[in-house]
Amino acid sequence: MDDALIAVFTTLPDEEGARALAQALVRARLAACVQLHAIASVYEWNGAVQNEAEWRLLAKARAADWPALRDFIAAHHPYQLPAIWHTPIEASEGYMDWVRHQTARPPSA
């Protein structure tokens, strides 16, 4: 569906970087809204179990923008291998219309 919406997730190491990326996504109109959450992550990296405080970003966006959104996050991300993933959104029509409006961009010339 061309007007489908997604929730996009990634994590960053600190609040400052998370806020900067969230604001950049909204300014670029790749996300209508980005929520930030302080979280604890446990994972294995280079053979050792890591316990890290991180910031999770949850961005609401158009499914059609997924490739551009993924590439934008990757280009502005401090991690060597950032987790960037998405899941479909089902929401009220009013909210979905708002997300579509907030992420509308003029066509490329």
Biopython code that builds the backbone (N, CA, C, O; Angstrom):
import numpy as np
from Bio.PDB.StructureBuilder import StructureBuilder

atoms = [
    (1, "MET", "N", (0.850, -1.176, 0.000)),
    (1, "MET", "CA", (0.000, 0.000, 0.000)),
    (1, "MET", "C", (0.893, 1.237, 0.000)),
    (1, "MET", "O", (1.789, 1.356, 0.836)),
    (2, "ASP", "N", (0.656, 2.145, -0.924)),
    (2, "ASP", "CA", (1.495, 3.312, -1.112)),
    (2, "ASP", "C", (1.460, 4.279, 0.059)),
    (2, "ASP", "O", (2.450, 4.962, 0.323)),
    (3, "ASP", "N", (0.335, 4.352, 0.766)),
    (3, "ASP", "CA", (0.232, 5.303, 1.874)),
    (3, "ASP", "C", (0.354, 4.637, 3.240)),
    (3, "ASP", "O", (-0.043, 5.217, 4.251)),
    (4, "ALA", "N", (0.902, 3.420, 3.280)),
    (4, "ALA", "CA", (1.087, 2.701, 4.540)),
    (4, "ALA", "C", (2.118, 3.420, 5.412)),
    (4, "ALA", "O", (2.998, 4.122, 4.915)),
    (5, "LEU", "N", (1.983, 3.226, 6.721)),
    (5, "LEU", "CA", (2.902, 3.845, 7.673)),
    (5, "LEU", "C", (3.712, 2.781, 8.399)),
    (5, "LEU", "O", (3.296, 1.628, 8.511)),
    (6, "ILE", "N", (4.878, 3.191, 8.888)),
    (6, "ILE", "CA", (5.751, 2.297, 9.642)),
    (6, "ILE", "C", (6.257, 3.004, 10.891)),
    (6, "ILE", "O", (6.289, 4.232, 10.968)),
    (7, "ALA", "N", (6.649, 2.194, 11.862)),
    (7, "ALA", "CA", (7.389, 2.661, 13.031)),
    (7, "ALA", "C", (8.829, 2.195, 12.829)),
    (7, "ALA", "O", (9.077, 1.007, 12.625)),
    (8, "VAL", "N", (9.762, 3.119, 12.886)),
    (8, "VAL", "CA", (11.174, 2.824, 12.658)),
    (8, "VAL", "C", (11.907, 2.951, 13.986)),
    (8, "VAL", "O", (11.702, 3.911, 14.729)),
    (9, "PHE", "N", (12.754, 1.985, 14.276)),
    (9, "PHE", "CA", (13.483, 1.932, 15.540)),
    (9, "PHE", "C", (14.987, 1.948, 15.298)),
    (9, "PHE", "O", (15.477, 1.374, 14.325)),
    (10, "THR", "N", (15.707, 2.605, 16.184)),
    (10, "THR", "CA", (17.155, 2.507, 16.252)),
    (10, "THR", "C", (17.567, 2.875, 17.674)),
    (10, "THR", "O", (16.757, 3.395, 18.441)),
    (11, "THR", "N", (18.810, 2.609, 18.027)),
    (11, "THR", "CA", (19.331, 2.986, 19.341)),
    (11, "THR", "C", (20.608, 3.792, 19.163)),
    (11, "THR", "O", (21.360, 3.604, 18.207)),
    (12, "LEU", "N", (20.830, 4.694, 20.109)),
    (12, "LEU", "CA", (22.030, 5.526, 20.112)),
    (12, "LEU", "C", (22.645, 5.516, 21.502)),
    (12, "LEU", "O", (21.966, 5.201, 22.479)),
    (13, "PRO", "N", (23.938, 5.862, 21.600)),
    (13, "PRO", "CA", (24.620, 5.740, 22.886)),
    (13, "PRO", "C", (24.310, 6.829, 23.902)),
    (13, "PRO", "O", (24.538, 6.633, 25.096)),
    (14, "ASP", "N", (23.790, 7.983, 23.455)),
    (14, "ASP", "CA", (23.566, 9.064, 24.414)),
    (14, "ASP", "C", (22.372, 9.924, 24.001)),
    (14, "ASP", "O", (21.939, 9.918, 22.849)),
    (15, "GLU", "N", (21.861, 10.659, 24.980)),
    (15, "GLU", "CA", (20.674, 11.488, 24.751)),
    (15, "GLU", "C", (20.942, 12.600, 23.738)),
    (15, "GLU", "O", (20.095, 12.878, 22.889)),
    (16, "GLU", "N", (22.088, 13.226, 23.817)),
    (16, "GLU", "CA", (22.403, 14.323, 22.900)),
    (16, "GLU", "C", (22.358, 13.861, 21.442)),
    (16, "GLU", "O", (21.754, 14.521, 20.596)),
    (17, "GLY", "N", (22.991, 12.741, 21.156)),
    (17, "GLY", "CA", (22.981, 12.204, 19.798)),
    (17, "GLY", "C", (21.596, 11.765, 19.366)),
    (17, "GLY", "O", (21.216, 11.937, 18.207)),
    (18, "ALA", "N", (20.834, 11.193, 20.303)),
    (18, "ALA", "CA", (19.473, 10.752, 19.998)),
    (18, "ALA", "C", (18.590, 11.946, 19.652)),
    (18, "ALA", "O", (17.829, 11.897, 18.686)),
    (19, "ARG", "N", (18.688, 13.016, 20.436)),
    (19, "ARG", "CA", (17.881, 14.217, 20.160)),
    (19, "ARG", "C", (18.277, 14.850, 18.827)),
    (19, "ARG", "O", (17.416, 15.295, 18.069)),
    (20, "ALA", "N", (19.562, 14.889, 18.547)),
    (20, "ALA", "CA", (20.028, 15.480, 17.289)),
    (20, "ALA", "C", (19.502, 14.688, 16.092)),
    (20, "ALA", "O", (19.045, 15.279, 15.114)),
    (21, "LEU", "N", (19.562, 13.369, 16.161)),
    (21, "LEU", "CA", (19.062, 12.548, 15.056)),
    (21, "LEU", "C", (17.550, 12.682, 14.930)),
    (21, "LEU", "O", (17.032, 12.780, 13.817)),
    (22, "ALA", "N", (16.840, 12.688, 16.042)),
    (22, "ALA", "CA", (15.380, 12.838, 16.013)),
    (22, "ALA", "C", (14.996, 14.152, 15.338)),
    (22, "ALA", "O", (14.112, 14.175, 14.481)),
    (23, "GLN", "N", (15.650, 15.233, 15.716)),
    (23, "GLN", "CA", (15.338, 16.533, 15.123)),
    (23, "GLN", "C", (15.675, 16.562, 13.637)),
    (23, "GLN", "O", (14.935, 17.148, 12.847)),
    (24, "ALA", "N", (16.773, 15.941, 13.252)),
    (24, "ALA", "CA", (17.153, 15.901, 11.837)),
    (24, "ALA", "C", (16.129, 15.127, 11.013)),
    (24, "ALA", "O", (15.817, 15.519, 9.888)),
    (25, "LEU", "N", (15.603, 14.032, 11.559)),
    (25, "LEU", "CA", (14.592, 13.245, 10.845)),
    (25, "LEU", "C", (13.308, 14.040, 10.642)),
    (25, "LEU", "O", (12.702, 13.984, 9.572)),
    (26, "VAL", "N", (12.894, 14.778, 11.664)),
    (26, "VAL", "CA", (11.670, 15.584, 11.551)),
    (26, "VAL", "C", (11.896, 16.749, 10.585)),
    (26, "VAL", "O", (11.040, 17.034, 9.748)),
    (27, "ARG", "N", (13.037, 17.419, 10.695)),
    (27, "ARG", "CA", (13.329, 18.542, 9.784)),
    (27, "ARG", "C", (13.379, 18.092, 8.329)),
    (27, "ARG", "O", (12.947, 18.822, 7.437)),
    (28, "ALA", "N", (13.905, 16.894, 8.084)),
    (28, "ALA", "CA", (13.985, 16.352, 6.721)),
    (28, "ALA", "C", (12.641, 15.817, 6.241)),
    (28, "ALA", "O", (12.513, 15.397, 5.091)),
    (29, "ARG", "N", (11.643, 15.831, 7.115)),
    (29, "ARG", "CA", (10.293, 15.335, 6.830)),
    (29, "ARG", "C", (10.307, 13.839, 6.502)),
    (29, "ARG", "O", (9.442, 13.342, 5.780)),
    (30, "LEU", "N", (11.296, 13.136, 7.041)),
    (30, "LEU", "CA", (11.337, 11.681, 6.911)),
    (30, "LEU", "C", (10.547, 11.016, 8.021)),
    (30, "LEU", "O", (10.165, 9.852, 7.898)),
    (31, "ALA", "N", (10.297, 11.742, 9.107)),
    (31, "ALA", "CA", (9.493, 11.241, 10.224)),
    (31, "ALA", "C", (8.569, 12.356, 10.696)),
    (31, "ALA", "O", (8.960, 13.522, 10.745)),
    (32, "ALA", "N", (7.344, 11.985, 11.042)),
    (32, "ALA", "CA", (6.387, 12.965, 11.557)),
    (32, "ALA", "C", (6.661, 13.267, 13.019)),
    (32, "ALA", "O", (6.485, 14.397, 13.475)),
    (33, "CYS", "N", (7.091, 12.256, 13.744)),
    (33, "CYS", "CA", (7.309, 12.353, 15.183)),
    (33, "CYS", "C", (8.348, 11.310, 15.559)),
    (33, "CYS", "O", (8.337, 10.199, 15.029)),
    (34, "VAL", "N", (9.236, 11.658, 16.462)),
    (34, "VAL", "CA", (10.223, 10.703, 16.963)),
    (34, "VAL", "C", (10.179, 10.744, 18.483)),
    (34, "VAL", "O", (10.345, 11.803, 19.088)),
    (35, "GLN", "N", (9.958, 9.598, 19.089)),
    (35, "GLN", "CA", (9.975, 9.496, 20.547)),
    (35, "GLN", "C", (11.320, 8.931, 20.987)),
    (35, "GLN", "O", (11.889, 8.069, 20.317)),
    (36, "LEU", "N", (11.821, 9.420, 22.114)),
    (36, "LEU", "CA", (13.091, 8.969, 22.671)),
    (36, "LEU", "C", (12.832, 8.302, 24.014)),
    (36, "LEU", "O", (12.064, 8.803, 24.835)),
    (37, "HIS", "N", (13.483, 7.170, 24.223)),
    (37, "HIS", "CA", (13.318, 6.423, 25.471)),
    (37, "HIS", "C", (14.694, 5.986, 25.971)),
    (37, "HIS", "O", (15.489, 5.450, 25.199)),
    (38, "ALA", "N", (14.981, 6.207, 27.247)),
    (38, "ALA", "CA", (16.194, 5.672, 27.862)),
    (38, "ALA", "C", (15.965, 4.187, 28.114)),
    (38, "ALA", "O", (14.951, 3.804, 28.698)),
    (39, "ILE", "N", (16.902, 3.348, 27.675)),
    (39, "ILE", "CA", (16.757, 1.896, 27.810)),
    (39, "ILE", "C", (18.078, 1.275, 28.264)),
    (39, "ILE", "O", (19.120, 1.929, 28.261)),
    (40, "ALA", "N", (18.014, 0.014, 28.651)),
    (40, "ALA", "CA", (19.203, -0.793, 28.935)),
    (40, "ALA", "C", (19.252, -1.898, 27.892)),
    (40, "ALA", "O", (18.245, -2.561, 27.643)),
    (41, "SER", "N", (20.409, -2.100, 27.284)),
    (41, "SER", "CA", (20.576, -3.127, 26.256)),
    (41, "SER", "C", (21.624, -4.137, 26.697)),
    (41, "SER", "O", (22.664, -3.771, 27.247)),
    (42, "VAL", "N", (21.341, -5.405, 26.451)),
    (42, "VAL", "CA", (22.280, -6.491, 26.714)),
    (42, "VAL", "C", (22.476, -7.220, 25.394)),
    (42, "VAL", "O", (21.509, -7.668, 24.778)),
    (43, "TYR", "N", (23.733, -7.339, 24.954)),
    (43, "TYR", "CA", (24.030, -7.973, 23.673)),
    (43, "TYR", "C", (25.480, -8.446, 23.679)),
    (43, "TYR", "O", (26.278, -8.033, 24.521)),
    (44, "GLU", "N", (25.809, -9.319, 22.726)),
    (44, "GLU", "CA", (27.190, -9.770, 22.592)),
    (44, "GLU", "C", (27.846, -9.008, 21.458)),
    (44, "GLU", "O", (27.277, -8.886, 20.373)),
    (45, "TRP", "N", (29.046, -8.492, 21.708)),
    (45, "TRP", "CA", (29.799, -7.771, 20.691)),
    (45, "TRP", "C", (31.264, -8.133, 20.830)),
    (45, "TRP", "O", (31.842, -7.995, 21.908)),
    (46, "ASN", "N", (31.862, -8.592, 19.753)),
    (46, "ASN", "CA", (33.270, -9.001, 19.742)),
    (46, "ASN", "C", (33.575, -10.030, 20.825)),
    (46, "ASN", "O", (34.620, -9.973, 21.474)),
    (47, "GLY", "N", (32.647, -10.974, 21.014)),
    (47, "GLY", "CA", (32.866, -12.079, 21.929)),
    (47, "GLY", "C", (32.595, -11.800, 23.391)),
    (47, "GLY", "O", (32.793, -12.682, 24.227)),
    (48, "ALA", "N", (32.151, -10.604, 23.725)),
    (48, "ALA", "CA", (31.880, -10.263, 25.123)),
    (48, "ALA", "C", (30.447, -9.750, 25.269)),
    (48, "ALA", "O", (29.944, -9.019, 24.416)),
    (49, "VAL", "N", (29.803, -10.147, 26.364)),
    (49, "VAL", "CA", (28.453, -9.655, 26.641)),
    (49, "VAL", "C", (28.551, -8.216, 27.144)),
    (49, "VAL", "O", (29.306, -7.915, 28.069)),
    (50, "GLN", "N", (27.785, -7.351, 26.526)),
    (50, "GLN", "CA", (27.768, -5.927, 26.855)),
    (50, "GLN", "C", (26.474, -5.585, 27.589)),
    (50, "GLN", "O", (25.412, -6.107, 27.250)),
    (51, "ASN", "N", (26.554, -4.731, 28.567)),
    (51, "ASN", "CA", (25.396, -4.162, 29.270)),
    (51, "ASN", "C", (25.538, -2.654, 29.139)),
    (51, "ASN", "O", (26.408, -2.050, 29.765)),
    (52, "GLU", "N", (24.685, -2.050, 28.328)),
    (52, "GLU", "CA", (24.847, -0.635, 28.009)),
    (52, "GLU", "C", (23.558, 0.150, 28.210)),
    (52, "GLU", "O", (22.463, -0.348, 27.946)),
    (53, "ALA", "N", (23.703, 1.368, 28.674)),
    (53, "ALA", "CA", (22.593, 2.324, 28.666)),
    (53, "ALA", "C", (22.560, 2.925, 27.268)),
    (53, "ALA", "O", (23.588, 3.350, 26.743)),
    (54, "GLU", "N", (21.379, 2.959, 26.672)),
    (54, "GLU", "CA", (21.221, 3.515, 25.331)),
    (54, "GLU", "C", (19.941, 4.343, 25.277)),
    (54, "GLU", "O", (19.166, 4.383, 26.232)),
    (55, "TRP", "N", (19.742, 4.994, 24.148)),
    (55, "TRP", "CA", (18.517, 5.739, 23.862)),
    (55, "TRP", "C", (17.884, 5.133, 22.624)),
    (55, "TRP", "O", (18.517, 5.039, 21.572)),
    (56, "ARG", "N", (16.617, 4.720, 22.759)),
    (56, "ARG", "CA", (15.883, 4.154, 21.628)),
    (56, "ARG", "C", (15.065, 5.261, 20.975)),
    (56, "ARG", "O", (14.391, 6.035, 21.655)),
    (57, "LEU", "N", (15.131, 5.327, 19.662)),
    (57, "LEU", "CA", (14.299, 6.234, 18.887)),
    (57, "LEU", "C", (13.189, 5.432, 18.233)),
    (57, "LEU", "O", (13.425, 4.353, 17.688)),
    (58, "LEU", "N", (11.981, 5.966, 18.293)),
    (58, "LEU", "CA", (10.808, 5.392, 17.631)),
    (58, "LEU", "C", (10.249, 6.483, 16.732)),
    (58, "LEU", "O", (9.682, 7.464, 17.214)),
    (59, "ALA", "N", (10.410, 6.310, 15.423)),
    (59, "ALA", "CA", (9.979, 7.312, 14.448)),
    (59, "ALA", "C", (8.770, 6.808, 13.676)),
    (59, "ALA", "O", (8.735, 5.657, 13.241)),
    (60, "LYS", "N", (7.775, 7.682, 13.509)),
    (60, "LYS", "CA", (6.602, 7.345, 12.707)),
    (60, "LYS", "C", (6.785, 7.944, 11.325)),
    (60, "LYS", "O", (7.066, 9.135, 11.187)),
    (61, "ALA", "N", (6.623, 7.101, 10.284)),
    (61, "ALA", "CA", (6.984, 7.525, 8.935)),
    (61, "ALA", "C", (6.149, 6.796, 7.883)),
    (61, "ALA", "O", (5.365, 5.901, 8.197)),
    (62, "ARG", "N", (6.337, 7.197, 6.644)),
    (62, "ARG", "CA", (5.699, 6.533, 5.506)),
    (62, "ARG", "C", (6.524, 5.305, 5.110)),
    (62, "ARG", "O", (7.753, 5.363, 5.074)),
    (63, "ALA", "N", (5.850, 4.209, 4.817)),
    (63, "ALA", "CA", (6.545, 2.998, 4.373)),
    (63, "ALA", "C", (7.335, 3.262, 3.095)),
    (63, "ALA", "O", (8.418, 2.708, 2.911)),
    (64, "ALA", "N", (6.805, 4.099, 2.219)),
    (64, "ALA", "CA", (7.486, 4.407, 0.960)),
    (64, "ALA", "C", (8.828, 5.103, 1.193)),
    (64, "ALA", "O", (9.698, 5.072, 0.324)),
    (65, "ASP", "N", (9.001, 5.732, 2.359)),
    (65, "ASP", "CA", (10.244, 6.433, 2.679)),
    (65, "ASP", "C", (11.280, 5.547, 3.374)),
    (65, "ASP", "O", (12.365, 6.018, 3.715)),
    (66, "TRP", "N", (10.955, 4.267, 3.586)),
    (66, "TRP", "CA", (11.854, 3.382, 4.316)),
    (66, "TRP", "C", (13.286, 3.403, 3.776)),
    (66, "TRP", "O", (14.203, 3.597, 4.573)),
    (67, "PRO", "N", (13.542, 3.216, 2.470)),
    (67, "PRO", "CA", (14.940, 3.221, 2.016)),
    (67, "PRO", "C", (15.668, 4.529, 2.339)),
    (67, "PRO", "O", (16.811, 4.503, 2.795)),
    (68, "ALA", "N", (15.020, 5.662, 2.110)),
    (68, "ALA", "CA", (15.656, 6.957, 2.395)),
    (68, "ALA", "C", (15.869, 7.145, 3.893)),
    (68, "ALA", "O", (16.903, 7.658, 4.321)),
    (69, "LEU", "N", (14.892, 6.729, 4.681)),
    (69, "LEU", "CA", (14.979, 6.853, 6.141)),
    (69, "LEU", "C", (16.101, 5.983, 6.694)),
    (69, "LEU", "O", (16.905, 6.437, 7.509)),
    (70, "ARG", "N", (16.152, 4.730, 6.249)),
    (70, "ARG", "CA", (17.216, 3.812, 6.680)),
    (70, "ARG", "C", (18.585, 4.374, 6.331)),
    (70, "ARG", "O", (19.492, 4.368, 7.163)),
    (71, "ASP", "N", (18.739, 4.863, 5.097)),
    (71, "ASP", "CA", (20.032, 5.387, 4.660)),
    (71, "ASP", "C", (20.410, 6.660, 5.419)),
    (71, "ASP", "O", (21.583, 6.862, 5.735)),
    (72, "PHE", "N", (19.434, 7.517, 5.713)),
    (72, "PHE", "CA", (19.680, 8.748, 6.469)),
    (72, "PHE", "C", (20.169, 8.412, 7.875)),
    (72, "PHE", "O", (21.150, 8.981, 8.354)),
    (73, "ILE", "N", (19.474, 7.485, 8.530)),
    (73, "ILE", "CA", (19.880, 7.086, 9.886)),
    (73, "ILE", "C", (21.289, 6.503, 9.858)),
    (73, "ILE", "O", (22.130, 6.871, 10.678)),
    (74, "ALA", "N", (21.550, 5.599, 8.920)),
    (74, "ALA", "CA", (22.873, 4.966, 8.837)),
    (74, "ALA", "C", (23.974, 6.006, 8.612)),
    (74, "ALA", "O", (25.057, 5.896, 9.187)),
    (75, "ALA", "N", (23.703, 7.006, 7.783)),
    (75, "ALA", "CA", (24.707, 8.031, 7.475)),
    (75, "ALA", "C", (24.995, 8.953, 8.661)),
    (75, "ALA", "O", (26.063, 9.561, 8.730)),
    (76, "HIS", "N", (24.045, 9.057, 9.594)),
    (76, "HIS", "CA", (24.197, 9.959, 10.742)),
    (76, "HIS", "C", (24.371, 9.208, 12.066)),
    (76, "HIS", "O", (24.247, 9.803, 13.137)),
    (77, "HIS", "N", (24.652, 7.930, 11.998)),
    (77, "HIS", "CA", (24.701, 7.080, 13.193)),
    (77, "HIS", "C", (26.136, 6.846, 13.638)),
    (77, "HIS", "O", (27.004, 6.613, 12.797)),
    (78, "PRO", "N", (26.410, 6.901, 14.940)),
    (78, "PRO", "CA", (27.779, 6.701, 15.417)),
    (78, "PRO", "C", (28.220, 5.235, 15.497)),
    (78, "PRO", "O", (29.417, 4.962, 15.571)),
    (79, "TYR", "N", (27.281, 4.297, 15.484)),
    (79, "TYR", "CA", (27.654, 2.889, 15.643)),
    (79, "TYR", "C", (28.196, 2.300, 14.346)),
    (79, "TYR", "O", (27.781, 2.681, 13.251)),
    (80, "GLN", "N", (29.129, 1.367, 14.491)),
    (80, "GLN", "CA", (29.681, 0.642, 13.349)),
    (80, "GLN", "C", (28.597, -0.187, 12.663)),
    (80, "GLN", "O", (28.562, -0.272, 11.436)),
    (81, "LEU", "N", (27.716, -0.795, 13.451)),
    (81, "LEU", "CA", (26.637, -1.633, 12.926)),
    (81, "LEU", "C", (25.341, -1.264, 13.641)),
    (81, "LEU", "O", (24.922, -1.972, 14.557)),
    (82, "PRO", "N", (24.701, -0.167, 13.239)),
    (82, "PRO", "CA", (23.480, 0.250, 13.937)),
    (82, "PRO", "C", (22.310, -0.679, 13.643)),
    (82, "PRO", "O", (22.159, -1.177, 12.527)),
    (83, "ALA", "N", (21.491, -0.902, 14.652)),
    (83, "ALA", "CA", (20.228, -1.621, 14.461)),
    (83, "ALA", "C", (19.216, -0.602, 13.946)),
    (83, "ALA", "O", (18.891, 0.366, 14.634)),
    (84, "ILE", "N", (18.726, -0.827, 12.741)),
    (84, "ILE", "CA", (17.712, 0.047, 12.139)),
    (84, "ILE", "C", (16.656, -0.884, 11.573)),
    (84, "ILE", "O", (16.931, -1.644, 10.644)),
    (85, "TRP", "N", (15.449, -0.834, 12.122)),
    (85, "TRP", "CA", (14.402, -1.750, 11.666)),
    (85, "TRP", "C", (13.047, -1.079, 11.762)),
    (85, "TRP", "O", (12.896, -0.029, 12.387)),
    (86, "HIS", "N", (12.057, -1.707, 11.127)),
    (86, "HIS", "CA", (10.719, -1.115, 11.143)),
    (86, "HIS", "C", (9.644, -2.184, 11.241)),
    (86, "HIS", "O", (9.884, -3.367, 11.000)),
    (87, "THR", "N", (8.464, -1.732, 11.599)),
    (87, "THR", "CA", (7.279, -2.579, 11.672)),
    (87, "THR", "C", (6.091, -1.748, 11.189)),
    (87, "THR", "O", (6.093, -0.527, 11.344)),
    (88, "PRO", "N", (5.076, -2.390, 10.606)),
    (88, "PRO", "CA", (3.914, -1.628, 10.130)),
    (88, "PRO", "C", (3.148, -0.979, 11.283)),
    (88, "PRO", "O", (3.157, -1.476, 12.410)),
    (89, "ILE", "N", (2.492, 0.128, 10.983)),
    (89, "ILE", "CA", (1.632, 0.831, 11.941)),
    (89, "ILE", "C", (0.188, 0.721, 11.472)),
    (89, "ILE", "O", (-0.114, 0.919, 10.295)),
    (90, "GLU", "N", (-0.693, 0.405, 12.405)),
    (90, "GLU", "CA", (-2.129, 0.556, 12.192)),
    (90, "GLU", "C", (-2.594, 1.535, 13.252)),
    (90, "GLU", "O", (-2.380, 1.317, 14.444)),
    (91, "ALA", "N", (-3.230, 2.615, 12.818)),
    (91, "ALA", "CA", (-3.639, 3.671, 13.751)),
    (91, "ALA", "C", (-4.946, 4.276, 13.262)),
    (91, "ALA", "O", (-5.473, 3.899, 12.216)),
    (92, "SER", "N", (-5.452, 5.216, 14.036)),
    (92, "SER", "CA", (-6.669, 5.914, 13.621)),
    (92, "SER", "C", (-6.391, 6.663, 12.318)),
    (92, "SER", "O", (-5.262, 7.081, 12.060)),
    (93, "GLU", "N", (-7.418, 6.824, 11.510)),
    (93, "GLU", "CA", (-7.260, 7.538, 10.236)),
    (93, "GLU", "C", (-6.761, 8.958, 10.457)),
    (93, "GLU", "O", (-5.934, 9.453, 9.692)),
    (94, "GLY", "N", (-7.260, 9.617, 11.502)),
    (94, "GLY", "CA", (-6.814, 10.978, 11.778)),
    (94, "GLY", "C", (-5.320, 11.050, 12.040)),
    (94, "GLY", "O", (-4.639, 11.933, 11.518)),
    (95, "TYR", "N", (-4.804, 10.126, 12.845)),
    (95, "TYR", "CA", (-3.372, 10.116, 13.141)),
    (95, "TYR", "C", (-2.572, 9.778, 11.893)),
    (95, "TYR", "O", (-1.546, 10.400, 11.620)),
    (96, "MET", "N", (-3.046, 8.788, 11.134)),
    (96, "MET", "CA", (-2.339, 8.403, 9.912)),
    (96, "MET", "C", (-2.302, 9.566, 8.919)),
    (96, "MET", "O", (-1.285, 9.790, 8.262)),
    (97, "ASP", "N", (-3.400, 10.299, 8.810)),
    (97, "ASP", "CA", (-3.420, 11.469, 7.927)),
    (97, "ASP", "C", (-2.418, 12.521, 8.398)),
    (97, "ASP", "O", (-1.746, 13.148, 7.579)),
    (98, "TRP", "N", (-2.314, 12.717, 9.721)),
    (98, "TRP", "CA", (-1.360, 13.680, 10.259)),
    (98, "TRP", "C", (0.077, 13.276, 9.909)),
    (98, "TRP", "O", (0.871, 14.118, 9.490)),
    (99, "VAL", "N", (0.410, 11.997, 10.078)),
    (99, "VAL", "CA", (1.760, 11.522, 9.735)),
    (99, "VAL", "C", (2.027, 11.757, 8.253)),
    (99, "VAL", "O", (3.098, 12.236, 7.881)),
    (100, "ARG", "N", (1.066, 11.425, 7.416)),
    (100, "ARG", "CA", (1.244, 11.631, 5.971)),
    (100, "ARG", "C", (1.462, 13.113, 5.654)),
    (100, "ARG", "O", (2.316, 13.459, 4.837)),
    (101, "HIS", "N", (0.694, 13.976, 6.297)),
    (101, "HIS", "CA", (0.834, 15.421, 6.065)),
    (101, "HIS", "C", (2.214, 15.911, 6.514)),
    (101, "HIS", "O", (2.865, 16.670, 5.796)),
    (102, "GLN", "N", (2.656, 15.484, 7.686)),
    (102, "GLN", "CA", (3.935, 15.939, 8.241)),
    (102, "GLN", "C", (5.129, 15.443, 7.442)),
    (102, "GLN", "O", (6.193, 16.061, 7.482)),
    (103, "THR", "N", (4.975, 14.347, 6.721)),
    (103, "THR", "CA", (6.096, 13.779, 5.970)),
    (103, "THR", "C", (5.992, 14.058, 4.476)),
    (103, "THR", "O", (6.791, 13.547, 3.693)),
    (104, "ALA", "N", (5.012, 14.867, 4.075)),
    (104, "ALA", "CA", (4.886, 15.225, 2.658)),
    (104, "ALA", "C", (6.026, 16.167, 2.279)),
    (104, "ALA", "O", (6.342, 17.111, 3.003)),
    (105, "ARG", "N", (6.626, 15.890, 1.144)),
    (105, "ARG", "CA", (7.703, 16.733, 0.628)),
    (105, "ARG", "C", (7.372, 17.106, -0.810)),
    (105, "ARG", "O", (6.692, 16.349, -1.502)),
    (106, "PRO", "N", (7.844, 18.264, -1.268)),
    (106, "PRO", "CA", (7.590, 18.619, -2.666)),
    (106, "PRO", "C", (8.277, 17.617, -3.590)),
    (106, "PRO", "O", (9.347, 17.106, -3.262)),
    (107, "PRO", "N", (7.675, 17.334, -4.734)),
    (107, "PRO", "CA", (8.306, 16.398, -5.671)),
    (107, "PRO", "C", (9.656, 16.934, -6.142)),
    (107, "PRO", "O", (9.848, 18.142, -6.283)),
    (108, "SER", "N", (10.578, 16.019, -6.380)),
    (108, "SER", "CA", (11.908, 16.410, -6.877)),
    (108, "SER", "C", (11.786, 16.953, -8.294)),
    (108, "SER", "O", (10.995, 16.458, -9.096)),
    (109, "ALA", "N", (12.569, 17.966, -8.585)),
    (109, "ALA", "CA", (12.523, 18.576, -9.927)),
    (109, "ALA", "C", (13.361, 17.799, -10.903)),
    (109, "ALA", "O", (13.441, 18.164, -12.076)),
]
sb = StructureBuilder()
sb.init_structure("model")
sb.init_model(0)
sb.init_chain("A")
sb.init_seg("    ")
for serial, (resi, resn, name, xyz) in enumerate(atoms, 1):
    if name == "N":
        sb.init_residue(resn, " ", resi, " ")
    sb.init_atom(name, np.array(xyz, "f"), 0.0, 1.0, " ", f" {name:<3s}", serial, name[0])
structure = sb.get_structure()
